[in-house]
Amino acid sequence: MTDRRHALTPDALLMMDTIARTGSFAAAARELGKVPSALTYSVRQLEDALDVLLFDRSSRQAKLTAAGTELLTEGRRLLSEMDAVANRVRRVSTGWETQLTIACDGVLSRLTLLELCESFYALRPAGGEAGPGTRLRLRTEVLAGTWEALVSGQADLAMGVSVDNAAQGIEVKPLGDMDFVFAVAPHHPLAAAPEPLDDAEIMKHRAVAVADSAQRLSPLTVNLLPGQDVLTVSSMQAKIEAQLRCLGCGFVPEPLVRDHLRGGRLVARAVQRQRRTARLGYAWRAAAVGQPRKAPQGLALQWWLAQLESDTTRHALMERHCGLPSDVD
């Protein structure tokens, strides 16, 4: 096994690729700057180490066997991955992170988030090569789960956290305020009930709630009445779909259901309890735990934080849903 591993060097894989691409040992030898006999000897050494026949010797052309074809396919893939690793290592040395994980609450605009990803991948770092080489990982979280992903080290940037959250070494900046409305399907009993709806009337009907994605922090429960029947779903999008199907009632972010309200697929109802407004922000680790000094920021995180300084970007993340332009009222 050791001999086989030592035989599969980048030079050996490049030799296989050159022979297959040029179609003959002689042409490959000229391209590689070798004499044909030396190239033939190298191929035989590789065949002996792998204990397989890579080329059909009965043909005057450099015709690959099935084993040779497999080695060529996998060899090209390995050479490509080696190049990619080398590029990423070089870029990391210039300050670009290998990976950046972003935790985003499900109430924010996925369209805007993906457009930011497009802009990030379109960057041209020094050297003019496409993309910064940083792998992005997006996580969708709910309520306290977004904050937990950051403080536990599972995410580098958290968007959609409560601006009231605080922790040592974490910096929080505001995204904006998001209004919630109490909404039901037009054929739901509460759609025709006298307004404002009081808790006693709401209590008679099933609520739809989104499960907090936090695993270690205490999960949050918002706007549920004690003893009320509850249908629990995993995302805000699923909650909205459930309320469209008249499976329950509840508070939903107004920007996410704006189209449904305009189209009459959902009906907003006034309630006696105070209308809920969520003050959302974004956060990142600014210092290591127990360290008063600022932590060094990679270039990828710096780029994302720079985008979030824009009023337009923050507004789009809060308001731009269902493909609507961010400036639609």
N, C-alpha and C positions, 0 to 999 in steps of 0.2 A: 504493500500500500504506500510505503514511503517513497519507493522508486517511482511509482506512478504519479504521486503528487509532485515530486521534483521534476518529472518529465513535462508536466503541464505548465510550462512557463509562458509568460506573455510573448517571448520570442518564438516559441513553438507554435502558439496559436496564431500569431501573425504570419508565420511561414505557411501554415495550412490555408489561411485566408488568401495569401498572395498566389499560391499555386492554383487554388480553385478559381480565383478571379482572372488570372492570366491564361489559364488553360493548359499550361505545360511547365515542366520542370525548368527547361532552358529559359523561358521568358521570365519565370519567377526568380531564377538565379540572377538574371541581369538586373531586375528591379531591386533585388536585395543586395546586390554587389557581391555575389558569391559565384564560384564556379559550379556548374551543374553537378559534378561528382560530390562536392561538399554538401550540397542541398539533398542529394539522394541519400547520402550517409546519415544526415540529420533525420530524415524521414524514417529510415530504417531503425535508428535508435529509438525514436518515438514509438514506432510499432512494436519493437521488442519490449519496451517498458510497459506498454499498455496490453501487450499480448493480443493484438488484433492486427488485421490487415486494413490499412487505410485507403490504399489505392489499388485499382485493378491493373496488374502488371501485363495482362494480355492485350491491353489497348495501347495504341501509340499516343493517345491523348492522356492527360492527367485525369483519369476518371475515378471518382470517389466510390468506395464501397458504401454499404449502408452504415457501417460503423464510422467511416470517414465523414459521411454526410452529417451524422449526429454530432460528431466532434466539431465539425465546422460550424454548425448551427449554435451549439452551446458556447463554442469558443468566441464567436462573434459577439454573443450576448455578454460574455465575461469581459471581453475587451472594452465593450461599450460601458459596462458598469465600472470598470477600473478607471476609465476616462472621467466618468461622472464623479466618482469618489475623489479623484485627484482635483477636479474642479471645485468640489465642495470644500475640500480641505484648504485649498488656496484661498477661497472666498472667506472661509471662517477666519483665516489668518488676517484678513483685511477688516474683520469686524462683523461680518454677516453670520448670524446664528445658523446652526445646522437645521434646527426646527423651532418654530414659534407656534405655541398652542393658544388659541383664543376661545374663551368660554363666553357664550352670548346667550342672554335670556331670550326665550322664545317670543317675547312680545316685540322685539326689535325687528326691523325690516330685513328679511333675508335677501331681498333683491339688492338693497344697498350694500349689504355685507359682501355679496358675491361680486358686485361691481368694484368694491375696494380690492378684492382679491385679484380681479383682472388687472387693475392698475398696478398692483404690487408685482405681479408676474411680468408686466410689460417694462419694468425698470431695466435700465442699461447701466450696470455698475462700471467702474473703471475697467477699461479693456474692451468695452463695447460688446460683451457677450450678452446673450439674451437671459434675462432673469437674474435675480440675486443669488440663486442657489439655495435659498432657505425653504424648507418644506413647511407649508402651513397645515395646521390641524385645527379644525373647527369643532367645537363642542356645543351642543344645545343643552342648556340647563334651565331649571325652573326655580324661582324664588331664592331661597338660601343656598341652593346648589351652585349657583353662579359664583357666589362669594366663597363657598367652600372650595371650589376648584382652584381658586387663586391662592387662598391662604394655605392650602395643603400642598402647594407646589405642582399641582397637576396642570395649571394654566399659567401663562406668562402675562396675559391681559384678560381682564374680565369686563364685559360690557353689559349694562343693564342691572347693576347692583344698586342697592339703596344707598343714597348719598349719606345716610345717617350711620352707615357701617364705619367702624374704625378698628384698626389693629396696628400694632407696632410694626414699622417698616413698610406699611402699605399707604400709597398715596391715592386719593379719590378726587375726581373732578366731575362736575355735573354734565349730564347729557341733556336733560330737560324734564319737564313735567308731562305725565301721560294721564289723561282723564279716563275714568272707567264709567260705564253706563250700565244700568240694570236693564237687561234685554230678554225678551221671550219671543217665541214664534207667534205669528199673528193668530193662530188657532189655539194658543195656550190659554187656559182659564184666566190667568193674570192679565192678559192683553185687554180684557174687557172689564176688569175690576176697577172700582173707583180709586182715583189717585188723591193724595199720595198713598202708596202701599205701605202698610205698617208691618212690623215683624210678625205679628200674629197671623196675618193673611199669608205672608210669604212662607211662614213655617209649615203651612198645609201642603206645600208643593216641593217636589224633589229639586235639589240644587245640583248643579254640575260643577265639579271642582277639579283643578289641576294638581296632581300630586307633586309635592316638593321633591326635587331630585337630590337633595342633601342626604348623605349617608351617615355622617358623623355629627354634624351640627343639628341642633333641634329644628325639625321641620316647621315651617310657618303655615298657619291656617288663617285664611283671610275671608272675611264676610260670610262665614258659615254660622248658622244659628244652632245652639245646643239642642240636640235631639232631632234635627232636621234630616230627612232622608237624603242621601248623597250618592250621586254617580261620580266616581273618580276616574279621570282619564290622565293620559301621560303628557299631553301638550295643550297649549292654548288653542292651536288649530283644531284639535280634536274636541275641545270644549265648545268652540263655536259651532262645529258641525253637529254636535249633540243637541245644542240649543236650537239650531235650525230645524232639526228633526223632532222638536218638541219633546225631547227626553228630559228636560229640566229647565231651570232658570238660573240666573246669576249675573254677576258683574263681569263685564268684558271690556277690554281696551277699546275706546271709541275709534281710534284710527284703524284698527283691524276690522271693525264691523261697519265702517262708514258706508261702504257700497251696499251692504245688506240692509242697513237702515234706510238708505235712499230708495232701494228697490222694493221695500216693504217685506222683505224676507224675514226681517227681525223688527221688533217694535220696542222702542225705548220707553220705560215706564218710570215715572217719578216715585221716589220712595221717601219715607219719613226720615230714615237715617241719613247722615251726612254723606253727600256724594264723594266718592273716593278719588283722590289724585295721588299717583305714585311719583315721587321725585327720584329719578334714576340717574345713575352716573357710570363712570368707567374707572377702573382701578388697576394698578400694577404694583409690583414689589419695588419699592424705591430704595430699600436698604435691607441687608441681611438681618435676621433676628438677633437682637442684642447689639447691633452695630449702629452707631449714630450717623455714620457717614453714608453718603449716597452710593448705591450699588451701580457698577458700570452697566450701561445699557448697550445692547447690540444694535446694529444699524437697522435691523428689521423692526424691532420694537420702537426705535426712534421714528421710523417712517410712519408706523400706525398711529403713534401718539401725535405726530405732526398733522395727520389727516383729521384726527378728532379735535384738534384746535379750531377747525373750520366750523363756523355756525351752520353753513349749508350742509355739511356732512352730518352734524349732530341732528339737525332738523330732519334730514332724510331718513336717518336711522329710526327716529321716533314716529314719523308721519307717513313714510312712503310704503304703502302696502297695496296689495292686489294690483300691482303694475301701474298705480296712479302716479302722476308727476308729484314731486314733493311739495309743490306750491298750490295744489288743489285744496280749497277750503272744505 
